[in-house]
Structure formats: C-alpha cells, structure tokens
Amino acid sequence: MRRQSVHARALVVRSYDFGEADRVIVLLTREFGIVRGVAKGVRRAKSRFGSRLEPFVELSVQLYQGKSLSTITQADTVEFFGAELIDDLARYAAGCAVLEGVEKLAYEGAESAALYDLAVGALKALRASEMPKLHVASFLLRAMAVTGWEPSLYQCAQCGAEGPHHAFHPHAGGAVCVMCRPAGTREVDPEALHIMWLLLQGADQAAAALVTPTRLAQVEKMVRDHLHWHSERRMLSLNVLDQA
Ligand SMILES: [Zn+2]
C-alpha cells in the first residue's frame, strides 16, 4: 500500500529518543488527532529540524502516514509558546498540565479541531495569566466537554435533581445529591462546583471572582479526579479492543 503524504497543523505535546539519532514527536494535529511522528536524524548536529520539535511549539508539518508511526518530512514553526512559560514556574507547570490533558483526551486518527483550538488558546492565555491553575481547570473542563466527558456540575449526575449540590464523584459523572452519592463521596463547597460550571460556560472572570484558596484546591482535585477516572476507563476499553 502506498503511504500518503499529508499536511497538518500540529502542537508538539511530548518527544522521546528513538533509535540511534531519531526522535518520536507526539503531536496533536488539528486534522488527525494524536500522531506519533518520527523525526529522522534530529539528534545530529546539522539536522534541518533543529530545536523546532520541542513541547509548546505549534507547527505546520508534512507527514508520511504510517500504521503506528508516521514520518515527519517537513516542519515549520507557527508559534512558540514556551519562551514566556519557561520563565515562570507556575505558568510552566500549567502549560505542562495542558499538554498532559491533551494526550489523555485526544484520539488517534480523528479530526480534533475543537480540542486543538482550545489547547492553543489555553497556551496563549497562560503566557500572561495571573491565575494559571484556574486557566488549566478551565481548559480541562472545556476539553472534556468537547471530547464527551463533561461532568454534570449543577444537576445531580445520577437522578437529575437540581442543585446546588455539595458532593462530587467522578464515577457517578459529577455532582451528586444526598440521595445518590456513592459511599466515599467527598463533600465539596457548592461554590467550587459553581466555579467549574462558570468555567465551562467560558465565564472565566465570574469564576475568578469566586475563587478562594480552598475552593481552587477543590476545583483542581475534582477536575483531576474526573479526568483521571475517565482516561483510565478509556485505557481499559482500548486494551480490550487491542486484544480482540
Ligand atoms: Zn441524585
């Protein structure tokens, strides 16, 4: 079968050494979701790719598509988000959390324009963010919404009873009422759920106005737990498919 050469807009998520002189670059592409692309000879001094294929770089790439690995034949920098992020530890950590979230949420081989635009928008916003942790939560919630894992934040995820509720359980699907909460459900400040609801609507400023250190810590934990629980479920179902 002849391999196809395609063009894509791509964000470098992660990279690792491969063979003697190559690197595998994990890309989120707008057109094909996650792509693992080999950059041949990139670790040699006179590589034409140079340092372009590093995390936080947005690229215009040419790819030869392969079954599990593609080959990157050309890469031009569109934008580098790292310069401003690397100077500020909190923003840098937030940028890394955005890229980790991307890798957990994106699918291979599926058009991913909505997720791609959210990720690029989040990295742009982080460069000048005074509340990087809130920006990460905002990105992850909206990214979960466009990939089908949106938590219920006002209505009970189980019975639909209207909130505000003061408990959250990823397994149940989000906020849960007193009647539906599974054993071991954590109590949270209803305003922490309110902040998450506002972030999902894109009302970041209104959300920021409600933030206290305790609420922000609860928001971070709920978002992380929800993302973690759902990506574990997906890994399990992908493994089952692999074995079929
Ligand atoms: Zn309920």
Residues whose N, C-alpha, C, O or C-beta is under 5 A from the ligand:
A	BS01	ZN	C156 Q158 C159 G160 A161 C177 C180
